[in-house]
Amino acid sequence: MRVDEAEQQKARLGMLGLEARITEREQAGRTMYRVRVGPYEKRDLAEGVKSQIDGAGIESVLVRVQKSP
């Protein structure tokens, strides 16, 4: 995703009442941007937010974050 697309998606999520942030990642020599919400303590909370995002026509996936020891 390009940075302008990420900013648009972040704004759409904000209109849904969700606080989102943009992260960068190098992939095949290109900088890719991701829009993330969360983290959530419980999976059912994350799934509820995912359903809300999907219902707004925004593609989403759940990502499990490893906790630091």
All heavy atoms as TSV, in Angstrom:
chain	resi	resn	atom	element	x	y	z
A	1	MET	N	N	0.853	-1.168	0.000
A	1	MET	CA	C	0.000	0.000	0.000
A	1	MET	C	C	0.902	1.235	0.000
A	1	MET	O	O	1.898	1.285	0.715
A	1	MET	CB	C	-0.897	-0.029	1.239
A	1	MET	CG	C	-1.755	1.186	1.414
A	1	MET	SD	S	-2.818	1.108	2.883
A	1	MET	CE	C	-3.887	-0.238	2.491
A	2	ARG	N	N	0.544	2.226	-0.789
A	2	ARG	CA	C	1.282	3.495	-0.820
A	2	ARG	C	C	0.890	4.344	0.389
A	2	ARG	O	O	-0.162	4.154	0.987
A	2	ARG	CB	C	0.962	4.245	-2.107
A	2	ARG	CG	C	1.387	3.523	-3.368
A	2	ARG	CD	C	1.160	4.370	-4.609
A	2	ARG	NE	N	0.032	5.289	-4.513
A	2	ARG	CZ	C	-1.094	5.172	-5.224
A	2	ARG	NH1	N	-1.251	4.195	-6.067
A	2	ARG	NH2	N	-2.052	6.057	-5.083
A	3	VAL	N	N	1.746	5.311	0.706
A	3	VAL	CA	C	1.510	6.143	1.887
A	3	VAL	C	C	0.204	6.937	1.763
A	3	VAL	O	O	-0.529	7.073	2.743
A	3	VAL	CB	C	2.718	7.051	2.199
A	3	VAL	CG1	C	2.886	8.148	1.170
A	3	VAL	CG2	C	2.596	7.630	3.598
A	4	ASP	N	N	-0.143	7.417	0.573
A	4	ASP	CA	C	-1.391	8.172	0.421
A	4	ASP	C	C	-2.609	7.271	0.626
A	4	ASP	O	O	-3.599	7.680	1.228
A	4	ASP	CB	C	-1.448	8.902	-0.924
A	4	ASP	CG	C	-1.353	7.981	-2.123
A	4	ASP	OD1	O	-0.639	6.952	-2.049
A	4	ASP	OD2	O	-1.972	8.290	-3.165
A	5	GLU	N	N	-2.520	6.025	0.177
A	5	GLU	CA	C	-3.608	5.072	0.395
A	5	GLU	C	C	-3.741	4.745	1.884
A	5	GLU	O	O	-4.860	4.631	2.403
A	5	GLU	CB	C	-3.355	3.782	-0.384
A	5	GLU	CG	C	-3.389	3.951	-1.886
A	5	GLU	CD	C	-2.902	2.720	-2.629
A	5	GLU	OE1	O	-1.981	2.040	-2.135
A	5	GLU	OE2	O	-3.453	2.452	-3.708
A	6	ALA	N	N	-2.599	4.604	2.558
A	6	ALA	CA	C	-2.611	4.328	3.990
A	6	ALA	C	C	-3.252	5.474	4.758
A	6	ALA	O	O	-4.050	5.254	5.674
A	6	ALA	CB	C	-1.185	4.073	4.487
A	7	GLU	N	N	-2.935	6.709	4.392
A	7	GLU	CA	C	-3.530	7.877	5.061
A	7	GLU	C	C	-5.048	7.905	4.853
A	7	GLU	O	O	-5.798	8.217	5.784
A	7	GLU	CB	C	-2.898	9.166	4.538
A	7	GLU	CG	C	-1.466	9.376	4.961
A	7	GLU	CD	C	-1.289	9.701	6.434
A	7	GLU	OE1	O	-2.282	9.957	7.143
A	7	GLU	OE2	O	-0.135	9.685	6.884
A	8	GLN	N	N	-5.501	7.576	3.642
A	8	GLN	CA	C	-6.948	7.542	3.367
A	8	GLN	C	C	-7.633	6.470	4.203
A	8	GLN	O	O	-8.707	6.691	4.768
A	8	GLN	CB	C	-7.203	7.294	1.880
A	8	GLN	CG	C	-6.860	8.466	0.997
A	8	GLN	CD	C	-7.032	8.136	-0.483
A	8	GLN	OE1	O	-7.407	7.022	-0.855
A	8	GLN	NE2	N	-6.741	9.103	-1.326
A	9	GLN	N	N	-7.006	5.298	4.275
A	9	GLN	CA	C	-7.605	4.214	5.054
A	9	GLN	C	C	-7.624	4.561	6.543
A	9	GLN	O	O	-8.607	4.291	7.239
A	9	GLN	CB	C	-6.848	2.916	4.817
A	9	GLN	CG	C	-7.577	1.712	5.382
A	9	GLN	CD	C	-6.918	0.437	4.991
A	9	GLN	OE1	O	-5.889	0.100	5.563
A	9	GLN	NE2	N	-7.497	-0.269	4.037
A	10	LYS	N	N	-6.576	5.184	7.037
A	10	LYS	CA	C	-6.532	5.620	8.433
A	10	LYS	C	C	-7.668	6.598	8.717
A	10	LYS	O	O	-8.328	6.514	9.758
A	10	LYS	CB	C	-5.178	6.260	8.735
A	10	LYS	CG	C	-5.044	6.735	10.158
A	10	LYS	CD	C	-3.695	7.395	10.397
A	10	LYS	CE	C	-3.659	7.968	11.793
A	10	LYS	NZ	N	-2.467	8.764	12.034
A	11	ALA	N	N	-7.920	7.518	7.789
A	11	ALA	CA	C	-9.007	8.484	7.952
A	11	ALA	C	C	-10.366	7.777	7.970
A	11	ALA	O	O	-11.239	8.121	8.770
A	11	ALA	CB	C	-8.955	9.531	6.842
A	12	ARG	N	N	-10.554	6.785	7.092
A	12	ARG	CA	C	-11.822	6.030	7.070
A	12	ARG	C	C	-12.045	5.312	8.392
A	12	ARG	O	O	-13.159	5.272	8.920
A	12	ARG	CB	C	-11.833	5.023	5.925
A	12	ARG	CG	C	-11.995	5.668	4.561
A	12	ARG	CD	C	-12.042	4.654	3.455
A	12	ARG	NE	N	-13.251	3.842	3.542
A	12	ARG	CZ	C	-13.425	2.699	2.895
A	12	ARG	NH1	N	-12.480	2.219	2.113
A	12	ARG	NH2	N	-14.552	2.020	3.018
A	13	LEU	N	N	-10.986	4.740	8.936
A	13	LEU	CA	C	-11.102	4.059	10.224
A	13	LEU	C	C	-11.414	5.054	11.336
A	13	LEU	O	O	-12.191	4.750	12.240
A	13	LEU	CB	C	-9.816	3.283	10.531
A	13	LEU	CG	C	-9.571	2.071	9.635
A	13	LEU	CD1	C	-8.144	1.568	9.798
A	13	LEU	CD2	C	-10.572	0.973	9.913
A	14	GLY	N	N	-10.835	6.237	11.260
A	14	GLY	CA	C	-11.132	7.284	12.230
A	14	GLY	C	C	-12.602	7.666	12.206
A	14	GLY	O	O	-13.202	7.932	13.255
A	15	MET	N	N	-13.196	7.673	11.014
A	15	MET	CA	C	-14.622	7.994	10.896
A	15	MET	C	C	-15.483	6.902	11.526
A	15	MET	O	O	-16.625	7.156	11.896
A	15	MET	CB	C	-14.994	8.221	9.431
A	15	MET	CG	C	-14.379	9.502	8.891
A	15	MET	SD	S	-14.588	9.756	7.115
A	15	MET	CE	C	-16.337	9.593	6.917
A	16	LEU	N	N	-14.927	5.695	11.662
A	16	LEU	CA	C	-15.633	4.599	12.339
A	16	LEU	C	C	-15.400	4.641	13.847
A	16	LEU	O	O	-15.880	3.787	14.584
A	16	LEU	CB	C	-15.153	3.242	11.797
A	16	LEU	CG	C	-15.473	2.911	10.350
A	16	LEU	CD1	C	-14.812	1.601	9.950
A	16	LEU	CD2	C	-16.979	2.843	10.135
A	17	GLY	N	N	-14.603	5.614	14.304
A	17	GLY	CA	C	-14.307	5.726	15.723
A	17	GLY	C	C	-13.128	4.883	16.168
A	17	GLY	O	O	-12.950	4.644	17.362
A	18	LEU	N	N	-12.323	4.432	15.208
A	18	LEU	CA	C	-11.179	3.587	15.534
A	18	LEU	C	C	-9.884	4.385	15.396
A	18	LEU	O	O	-9.681	5.075	14.403
A	18	LEU	CB	C	-11.129	2.376	14.598
A	18	LEU	CG	C	-12.344	1.456	14.662
A	18	LEU	CD1	C	-12.294	0.440	13.541
A	18	LEU	CD2	C	-12.409	0.769	16.012
A	19	GLU	N	N	-9.027	4.263	16.386
A	19	GLU	CA	C	-7.727	4.926	16.334
A	19	GLU	C	C	-6.751	4.001	15.609
A	19	GLU	O	O	-6.528	2.869	16.031
A	19	GLU	CB	C	-7.227	5.214	17.743
A	19	GLU	CG	C	-5.964	6.032	17.757
A	19	GLU	CD	C	-5.560	6.419	19.157
A	19	GLU	OE1	O	-6.442	6.580	20.020
A	19	GLU	OE2	O	-4.348	6.554	19.372
A	20	ALA	N	N	-6.197	4.470	14.515
A	20	ALA	CA	C	-5.291	3.657	13.704
A	20	ALA	C	C	-3.933	4.333	13.614
A	20	ALA	O	O	-3.807	5.537	13.831
A	20	ALA	CB	C	-5.876	3.468	12.306
A	21	ARG	N	N	-2.940	3.524	13.277
A	21	ARG	CA	C	-1.600	4.058	13.055
A	21	ARG	C	C	-1.026	3.410	11.799
A	21	ARG	O	O	-1.446	2.325	11.397
A	21	ARG	CB	C	-0.707	3.801	14.265
A	21	ARG	CG	C	-0.410	2.355	14.519
A	21	ARG	CD	C	0.235	2.129	15.879
A	21	ARG	NE	N	0.481	0.724	16.125
A	21	ARG	CZ	C	-0.424	-0.196	16.365
A	21	ARG	NH1	N	-1.705	0.137	16.384
A	21	ARG	NH2	N	-0.096	-1.445	16.582
A	22	ILE	N	N	-0.067	4.076	11.212
A	22	ILE	CA	C	0.567	3.593	9.989
A	22	ILE	C	C	1.968	3.113	10.335
A	22	ILE	O	O	2.710	3.803	11.031
A	22	ILE	CB	C	0.617	4.703	8.923
A	22	ILE	CG1	C	-0.807	5.117	8.540
A	22	ILE	CG2	C	1.404	4.241	7.693
A	22	ILE	CD1	C	-0.875	6.324	7.633
A	23	THR	N	N	2.318	1.922	9.847
A	23	THR	CA	C	3.665	1.397	10.022
A	23	THR	C	C	4.287	1.180	8.650
A	23	THR	O	O	3.575	1.007	7.659
A	23	THR	CB	C	3.671	0.069	10.814
A	23	THR	OG1	O	2.916	-0.916	10.094
A	23	THR	CG2	C	3.076	0.257	12.198
A	24	GLU	N	N	5.619	1.200	8.596
A	24	GLU	CA	C	6.356	0.982	7.347
A	24	GLU	C	C	7.083	-0.349	7.407
A	24	GLU	O	O	7.506	-0.771	8.478
A	24	GLU	CB	C	7.435	2.036	7.140
A	24	GLU	CG	C	7.002	3.433	7.090
A	24	GLU	CD	C	8.182	4.370	6.849
A	24	GLU	OE1	O	9.280	3.915	6.471
A	24	GLU	OE2	O	7.996	5.560	7.065
A	25	ARG	N	N	7.281	-0.938	6.205
A	25	ARG	CA	C	8.044	-2.184	6.128
A	25	ARG	C	C	8.693	-2.273	4.757
A	25	ARG	O	O	8.050	-1.968	3.749
A	25	ARG	CB	C	7.112	-3.359	6.340
A	25	ARG	CG	C	7.802	-4.684	6.247
A	25	ARG	CD	C	6.856	-5.803	6.564
A	25	ARG	NE	N	7.532	-7.050	6.271
A	25	ARG	CZ	C	6.935	-8.123	5.823
A	25	ARG	NH1	N	5.650	-8.114	5.607
A	25	ARG	NH2	N	7.606	-9.208	5.583
A	26	GLU	N	N	9.950	-2.667	4.730
A	26	GLU	CA	C	10.643	-2.899	3.465
A	26	GLU	C	C	10.248	-4.278	2.947
A	26	GLU	O	O	10.285	-5.255	3.696
A	26	GLU	CB	C	12.157	-2.848	3.657
A	26	GLU	CG	C	12.718	-1.467	3.783
A	26	GLU	CD	C	12.631	-0.660	2.495
A	26	GLU	OE1	O	12.872	-1.215	1.407
A	26	GLU	OE2	O	12.292	0.525	2.594
A	27	GLN	N	N	9.867	-4.340	1.674
A	27	GLN	CA	C	9.501	-5.611	1.071
A	27	GLN	C	C	9.952	-5.584	-0.379
A	27	GLN	O	O	9.512	-4.734	-1.148
A	27	GLN	CB	C	7.987	-5.830	1.168
A	27	GLN	CG	C	7.534	-7.175	0.664
A	27	GLN	CD	C	6.052	-7.399	0.943
A	27	GLN	OE1	O	5.471	-6.827	1.848
A	27	GLN	NE2	N	5.455	-8.235	0.139
A	28	ALA	N	N	10.850	-6.491	-0.730
A	28	ALA	CA	C	11.387	-6.582	-2.092
A	28	ALA	C	C	11.938	-5.235	-2.568
A	28	ALA	O	O	11.722	-4.826	-3.707
A	28	ALA	CB	C	10.323	-7.112	-3.051
A	29	GLY	N	N	12.634	-4.533	-1.673
A	29	GLY	CA	C	13.252	-3.270	-2.037
A	29	GLY	C	C	12.312	-2.082	-2.092
A	29	GLY	O	O	12.714	-0.998	-2.507
A	30	ARG	N	N	11.072	-2.263	-1.710
A	30	ARG	CA	C	10.086	-1.174	-1.709
A	30	ARG	C	C	9.572	-0.964	-0.301
A	30	ARG	O	O	9.481	-1.901	0.477
A	30	ARG	CB	C	8.893	-1.516	-2.617
A	30	ARG	CG	C	9.238	-1.578	-4.064
A	30	ARG	CD	C	8.071	-1.964	-4.956
A	30	ARG	NE	N	6.779	-1.458	-4.489
A	30	ARG	CZ	C	5.626	-1.997	-4.813
A	30	ARG	NH1	N	5.574	-3.062	-5.585
A	30	ARG	NH2	N	4.510	-1.484	-4.366
A	31	THR	N	N	9.221	0.262	0.017
A	31	THR	CA	C	8.614	0.555	1.312
A	31	THR	C	C	7.107	0.369	1.193
A	31	THR	O	O	6.473	0.974	0.344
A	31	THR	CB	C	8.937	1.992	1.756
A	31	THR	OG1	O	10.356	2.150	1.805
A	31	THR	CG2	C	8.352	2.285	3.124
A	32	MET	N	N	6.578	-0.504	2.045
A	32	MET	CA	C	5.139	-0.761	2.085
A	32	MET	C	C	4.597	-0.167	3.374
A	32	MET	O	O	5.273	-0.147	4.397
A	32	MET	CB	C	4.861	-2.265	2.051
A	32	MET	CG	C	5.435	-2.983	0.850
A	32	MET	SD	S	4.762	-2.399	-0.716
A	32	MET	CE	C	3.125	-3.033	-0.622
A	33	TYR	N	N	3.369	0.304	3.325
A	33	TYR	CA	C	2.729	0.920	4.484
A	33	TYR	C	C	1.533	0.082	4.895
A	33	TYR	O	O	0.766	-0.375	4.050
A	33	TYR	CB	C	2.309	2.350	4.153
A	33	TYR	CG	C	3.496	3.212	3.815
A	33	TYR	CD1	C	3.948	3.315	2.509
A	33	TYR	CD2	C	4.186	3.891	4.805
A	33	TYR	CE1	C	5.062	4.079	2.191
A	33	TYR	CE2	C	5.298	4.653	4.511
A	33	TYR	CZ	C	5.727	4.737	3.197
A	33	TYR	OH	O	6.827	5.478	2.900
A	34	ARG	N	N	1.390	-0.113	6.208
A	34	ARG	CA	C	0.260	-0.860	6.768
A	34	ARG	C	C	-0.487	0.043	7.732
A	34	ARG	O	O	0.117	0.858	8.422
A	34	ARG	CB	C	0.756	-2.087	7.519
A	34	ARG	CG	C	1.416	-3.095	6.646
A	34	ARG	CD	C	1.869	-4.246	7.484
A	34	ARG	NE	N	2.459	-5.271	6.647
A	34	ARG	CZ	C	3.078	-6.324	7.109
A	34	ARG	NH1	N	3.188	-6.505	8.405
A	34	ARG	NH2	N	3.585	-7.216	6.296
A	35	VAL	N	N	-1.783	-0.170	7.798
A	35	VAL	CA	C	-2.615	0.574	8.740
A	35	VAL	C	C	-3.061	-0.420	9.794
A	35	VAL	O	O	-3.617	-1.470	9.467
A	35	VAL	CB	C	-3.827	1.215	8.027
A	35	VAL	CG1	C	-4.662	2.012	9.013
A	35	VAL	CG2	C	-3.356	2.092	6.867
A	36	ARG	N	N	-2.810	-0.088	11.042
A	36	ARG	CA	C	-3.108	-1.014	12.131
A	36	ARG	C	C	-3.971	-0.364	13.204
A	36	ARG	O	O	-3.842	0.821	13.466
A	36	ARG	CB	C	-1.810	-1.503	12.762
A	36	ARG	CG	C	-0.976	-2.278	11.764
A	36	ARG	CD	C	0.160	-2.940	12.422
A	36	ARG	NE	N	0.819	-3.809	11.460
A	36	ARG	CZ	C	1.368	-4.961	11.748
A	36	ARG	NH1	N	1.361	-5.400	12.978
A	36	ARG	NH2	N	1.941	-5.682	10.816
A	37	VAL	N	N	-4.818	-1.187	13.811
A	37	VAL	CA	C	-5.584	-0.802	14.997
A	37	VAL	C	C	-5.250	-1.819	16.078
A	37	VAL	O	O	-4.769	-2.902	15.793
A	37	VAL	CB	C	-7.113	-0.737	14.742
A	37	VAL	CG1	C	-7.451	0.335	13.739
A	37	VAL	CG2	C	-7.645	-2.072	14.294
A	38	GLY	N	N	-5.509	-1.476	17.325
A	38	GLY	CA	C	-5.213	-2.408	18.406
A	38	GLY	C	C	-3.912	-2.029	19.073
A	38	GLY	O	O	-3.413	-0.932	18.859
A	39	PRO	N	N	-3.383	-2.873	19.887
A	39	PRO	CA	C	-3.752	-4.272	20.133
A	39	PRO	C	C	-4.951	-4.403	21.068
A	39	PRO	O	O	-5.305	-3.459	21.770
A	39	PRO	CB	C	-2.498	-4.840	20.793
A	39	PRO	CG	C	-1.904	-3.687	21.512
A	39	PRO	CD	C	-2.214	-2.478	20.656
A	40	TYR	N	N	-5.536	-5.582	21.043
A	40	TYR	CA	C	-6.668	-5.903	21.901
A	40	TYR	C	C	-6.267	-7.064	22.805
A	40	TYR	O	O	-5.587	-7.990	22.368
A	40	TYR	CB	C	-7.890	-6.271	21.061
A	40	TYR	CG	C	-8.341	-5.093	20.222
A	40	TYR	CD1	C	-7.931	-4.955	18.902
A	40	TYR	CD2	C	-9.135	-4.108	20.775
A	40	TYR	CE1	C	-8.320	-3.863	18.147
A	40	TYR	CE2	C	-9.525	-3.009	20.030
A	40	TYR	CZ	C	-9.114	-2.890	18.717
A	40	TYR	OH	O	-9.485	-1.797	17.989
A	41	GLU	N	N	-6.689	-7.010	24.056
A	41	GLU	CA	C	-6.324	-8.044	25.033
A	41	GLU	C	C	-6.997	-9.383	24.730
A	41	GLU	O	O	-6.430	-10.426	24.995
A	41	GLU	CB	C	-6.697	-7.595	26.445
A	41	GLU	CG	C	-5.802	-6.497	26.979
A	41	GLU	CD	C	-4.377	-6.966	27.205
A	41	GLU	OE1	O	-4.174	-8.109	27.677
A	41	GLU	OE2	O	-3.461	-6.189	26.891
A	42	LYS	N	N	-8.208	-9.340	24.203
A	42	LYS	CA	C	-8.963	-10.570	23.970
A	42	LYS	C	C	-9.280	-10.722	22.487
A	42	LYS	O	O	-9.592	-9.753	21.797
A	42	LYS	CB	C	-10.270	-10.558	24.762
A	42	LYS	CG	C	-10.066	-10.341	26.242
A	42	LYS	CD	C	-10.780	-11.386	27.013
A	42	LYS	CE	C	-10.592	-11.135	28.493
A	42	LYS	NZ	N	-9.863	-12.140	29.141
A	43	ARG	N	N	-9.192	-11.953	22.023
A	43	ARG	CA	C	-9.427	-12.246	20.605
A	43	ARG	C	C	-10.842	-11.842	20.174
A	43	ARG	O	O	-11.036	-11.333	19.083
A	43	ARG	CB	C	-9.180	-13.724	20.321
A	43	ARG	CG	C	-9.345	-14.053	18.849
A	43	ARG	CD	C	-9.037	-15.515	18.558
A	43	ARG	NE	N	-9.230	-15.781	17.160
A	43	ARG	CZ	C	-8.263	-15.755	16.260
A	43	ARG	NH1	N	-7.037	-15.488	16.617
A	43	ARG	NH2	N	-8.534	-15.997	14.994
A	44	ASP	N	N	-11.849	-12.063	21.044
A	44	ASP	CA	C	-13.220	-11.729	20.652
A	44	ASP	C	C	-13.382	-10.228	20.426
A	44	ASP	O	O	-14.154	-9.810	19.558
A	44	ASP	CB	C	-14.249	-12.278	21.633
A	44	ASP	CG	C	-14.104	-11.746	23.052
A	44	ASP	OD1	O	-12.976	-11.402	23.453
A	44	ASP	OD2	O	-15.122	-11.698	23.760
A	45	LEU	N	N	-12.647	-9.404	21.162
A	45	LEU	CA	C	-12.689	-7.954	20.918
A	45	LEU	C	C	-12.097	-7.634	19.541
A	45	LEU	O	O	-12.652	-6.839	18.780
A	45	LEU	CB	C	-11.915	-7.203	21.995
A	45	LEU	CG	C	-12.488	-7.223	23.400
A	45	LEU	CD1	C	-11.532	-6.546	24.373
A	45	LEU	CD2	C	-13.846	-6.535	23.428
A	46	ALA	N	N	-10.963	-8.258	19.236
A	46	ALA	CA	C	-10.318	-8.042	17.942
A	46	ALA	C	C	-11.229	-8.505	16.800
A	46	ALA	O	O	-11.348	-7.830	15.775
A	46	ALA	CB	C	-8.983	-8.778	17.886
A	47	GLU	N	N	-11.901	-9.641	16.982
A	47	GLU	CA	C	-12.801	-10.144	15.943
A	47	GLU	C	C	-13.997	-9.215	15.749
A	47	GLU	O	O	-14.471	-9.032	14.628
A	47	GLU	CB	C	-13.252	-11.563	16.280
A	47	GLU	CG	C	-12.137	-12.576	16.108
A	47	GLU	CD	C	-12.484	-13.967	16.592
A	47	GLU	OE1	O	-13.511	-14.144	17.298
A	47	GLU	OE2	O	-11.716	-14.898	16.283
A	48	GLY	N	N	-14.494	-8.614	16.828
A	48	GLY	CA	C	-15.594	-7.660	16.714
A	48	GLY	C	C	-15.193	-6.428	15.928
A	48	GLY	O	O	-15.947	-5.941	15.082
A	49	VAL	N	N	-13.986	-5.921	16.182
A	49	VAL	CA	C	-13.494	-4.759	15.439
A	49	VAL	C	C	-13.274	-5.137	13.980
A	49	VAL	O	O	-13.609	-4.377	13.066
A	49	VAL	CB	C	-12.196	-4.200	16.075
A	49	VAL	CG1	C	-11.570	-3.136	15.202
A	49	VAL	CG2	C	-12.507	-3.637	17.454
A	50	LYS	N	N	-12.744	-6.334	13.736
A	50	LYS	CA	C	-12.551	-6.805	12.359
A	50	LYS	C	C	-13.884	-6.851	11.613
A	50	LYS	O	O	-13.970	-6.431	10.468
A	50	LYS	CB	C	-11.869	-8.175	12.334
A	50	LYS	CG	C	-11.620	-8.673	10.910
A	50	LYS	CD	C	-11.003	-10.041	10.908
A	50	LYS	CE	C	-10.673	-10.586	9.550
A	50	LYS	NZ	N	-11.365	-10.101	8.395
A	51	SER	N	N	-14.911	-7.339	12.272
A	51	SER	CA	C	-16.247	-7.383	11.654
A	51	SER	C	C	-16.742	-5.978	11.322
A	51	SER	O	O	-17.332	-5.759	10.259
A	51	SER	CB	C	-17.244	-8.076	12.570
A	51	SER	OG	O	-16.928	-9.433	12.710
A	52	GLN	N	N	-16.503	-5.037	12.215
A	52	GLN	CA	C	-16.901	-3.647	11.980
A	52	GLN	C	C	-16.151	-3.080	10.766
A	52	GLN	O	O	-16.754	-2.424	9.909
A	52	GLN	CB	C	-16.595	-2.808	13.222
A	52	GLN	CG	C	-16.965	-1.350	13.091
A	52	GLN	CD	C	-16.566	-0.536	14.325
A	52	GLN	OE1	O	-15.942	-1.038	15.247
A	52	GLN	NE2	N	-16.924	0.723	14.311
A	53	ILE	N	N	-14.860	-3.345	10.689
A	53	ILE	CA	C	-14.044	-2.853	9.579
A	53	ILE	C	C	-14.480	-3.499	8.266
A	53	ILE	O	O	-14.669	-2.821	7.255
A	53	ILE	CB	C	-12.545	-3.108	9.863
A	53	ILE	CG1	C	-12.078	-2.243	11.041
A	53	ILE	CG2	C	-11.701	-2.828	8.624
A	53	ILE	CD1	C	-10.707	-2.605	11.572
A	54	ASP	N	N	-14.652	-4.825	8.292
A	54	ASP	CA	C	-15.110	-5.535	7.088
A	54	ASP	C	C	-16.474	-5.028	6.639
A	54	ASP	O	O	-16.726	-4.870	5.446
A	54	ASP	CB	C	-15.177	-7.043	7.349
A	54	ASP	CG	C	-13.801	-7.683	7.531
A	54	ASP	OD1	O	-12.783	-7.068	7.148
A	54	ASP	OD2	O	-13.755	-8.812	8.071
A	55	GLY	N	N	-17.358	-4.753	7.602
A	55	GLY	CA	C	-18.693	-4.250	7.285
A	55	GLY	C	C	-18.664	-2.886	6.610
A	55	GLY	O	O	-19.595	-2.527	5.887
A	56	ALA	N	N	-17.579	-2.141	6.828
A	56	ALA	CA	C	-17.429	-0.828	6.186
A	56	ALA	C	C	-16.769	-0.954	4.817
A	56	ALA	O	O	-16.488	0.055	4.170
A	56	ALA	CB	C	-16.608	0.089	7.086
A	57	GLY	N	N	-16.508	-2.199	4.390
A	57	GLY	CA	C	-15.919	-2.412	3.069
A	57	GLY	C	C	-14.410	-2.234	3.031
A	57	GLY	O	O	-13.831	-2.036	1.972
A	58	ILE	N	N	-13.765	-2.345	4.191
A	58	ILE	CA	C	-12.316	-2.219	4.263
A	58	ILE	C	C	-11.736	-3.608	4.523
A	58	ILE	O	O	-12.141	-4.288	5.469
A	58	ILE	CB	C	-11.903	-1.256	5.401
A	58	ILE	CG1	C	-12.517	0.127	5.177
A	58	ILE	CG2	C	-10.384	-1.158	5.494
A	58	ILE	CD1	C	-12.357	1.070	6.362
A	59	GLU	N	N	-10.800	-4.012	3.683
A	59	GLU	CA	C	-10.178	-5.321	3.839
A	59	GLU	C	C	-9.335	-5.342	5.111
A	59	GLU	O	O	-8.607	-4.390	5.397
A	59	GLU	CB	C	-9.280	-5.608	2.635
A	59	GLU	CG	C	-8.636	-6.961	2.661
A	59	GLU	CD	C	-7.747	-7.195	1.465
A	59	GLU	OE1	O	-7.901	-6.505	0.445
A	59	GLU	OE2	O	-6.878	-8.077	1.569
A	60	SER	N	N	-9.438	-6.423	5.890
A	60	SER	CA	C	-8.673	-6.507	7.131
A	60	SER	C	C	-8.273	-7.946	7.419
A	60	SER	O	O	-8.894	-8.886	6.930
A	60	SER	CB	C	-9.490	-5.952	8.298
A	60	SER	OG	O	-10.601	-6.784	8.562
A	61	VAL	N	N	-7.229	-8.089	8.212
A	61	VAL	CA	C	-6.784	-9.393	8.707
A	61	VAL	C	C	-6.386	-9.235	10.172
A	61	VAL	O	O	-5.932	-8.170	10.585
A	61	VAL	CB	C	-5.592	-9.980	7.915
A	61	VAL	CG1	C	-5.984	-10.403	6.529
A	61	VAL	CG2	C	-4.443	-9.010	7.876
A	62	LEU	N	N	-6.567	-10.305	10.942
A	62	LEU	CA	C	-6.102	-10.310	12.324
A	62	LEU	C	C	-4.638	-10.726	12.334
A	62	LEU	O	O	-4.239	-11.661	11.630
A	62	LEU	CB	C	-6.905	-11.298	13.176
A	62	LEU	CG	C	-8.332	-10.928	13.474
A	62	LEU	CD1	C	-8.980	-12.038	14.307
A	62	LEU	CD2	C	-8.427	-9.616	14.197
A	63	VAL	N	N	-3.833	-10.029	13.133
A	63	VAL	CA	C	-2.419	-10.338	13.266
A	63	VAL	C	C	-2.147	-10.604	14.732
A	63	VAL	O	O	-2.458	-9.784	15.588
A	63	VAL	CB	C	-1.548	-9.152	12.773
A	63	VAL	CG1	C	-0.074	-9.460	12.969
A	63	VAL	CG2	C	-1.850	-8.841	11.321
A	64	ARG	N	N	-1.566	-11.749	14.989
A	64	ARG	CA	C	-1.217	-12.084	16.378
A	64	ARG	C	C	0.144	-11.471	16.694
A	64	ARG	O	O	1.111	-11.651	15.963
A	64	ARG	CB	C	-1.167	-13.583	16.559
A	64	ARG	CG	C	-0.927	-13.978	17.981
A	64	ARG	CD	C	-0.842	-15.486	18.115
A	64	ARG	NE	N	-0.625	-15.806	19.503
A	64	ARG	CZ	C	-1.398	-16.604	20.212
A	64	ARG	NH1	N	-2.429	-17.180	19.659
A	64	ARG	NH2	N	-1.127	-16.837	21.463
A	65	VAL	N	N	0.220	-10.745	17.793
A	65	VAL	CA	C	1.454	-10.086	18.204
A	65	VAL	C	C	2.074	-10.891	19.323
A	65	VAL	O	O	1.399	-11.234	20.305
A	65	VAL	CB	C	1.174	-8.644	18.677
A	65	VAL	CG1	C	2.436	-7.985	19.175
A	65	VAL	CG2	C	0.537	-7.847	17.552
A	66	GLN	N	N	3.360	-11.205	19.186
A	66	GLN	CA	C	4.072	-11.930	20.232
A	66	GLN	C	C	4.333	-10.987	21.403
A	66	GLN	O	O	4.797	-9.881	21.215
A	66	GLN	CB	C	5.406	-12.453	19.705
A	66	GLN	CG	C	5.258	-13.475	18.602
A	66	GLN	CD	C	4.701	-14.792	19.085
A	66	GLN	OE1	O	4.842	-15.162	20.249
A	66	GLN	NE2	N	4.036	-15.505	18.196
A	67	LYS	N	N	4.017	-11.442	22.603
A	67	LYS	CA	C	4.297	-10.651	23.800
A	67	LYS	C	C	5.746	-10.811	24.185
A	67	LYS	O	O	6.324	-11.907	24.084
A	67	LYS	CB	C	3.398	-11.093	24.957
A	67	LYS	CG	C	1.947	-10.765	24.733
A	67	LYS	CD	C	1.146	-11.113	25.954
A	67	LYS	CE	C	-0.317	-10.758	25.720
A	67	LYS	NZ	N	-1.138	-11.083	26.884
A	68	SER	N	N	6.356	-9.733	24.657
A	68	SER	CA	C	7.737	-9.784	25.131
A	68	SER	C	C	7.790	-10.505	26.460
A	68	SER	O	O	6.891	-10.350	27.287
A	68	SER	CB	C	8.290	-8.378	25.284
A	68	SER	OG	O	8.256	-7.702	24.044
A	69	PRO	N	N	8.840	-11.291	26.702
A	69	PRO	CA	C	8.944	-12.015	27.995
A	69	PRO	C	C	9.170	-11.078	29.158
A	69	PRO	O	O	9.508	-9.994	29.087
A	69	PRO	CB	C	10.143	-12.921	27.815
A	69	PRO	CG	C	10.833	-12.529	26.565
A	69	PRO	CD	C	9.942	-11.568	25.830
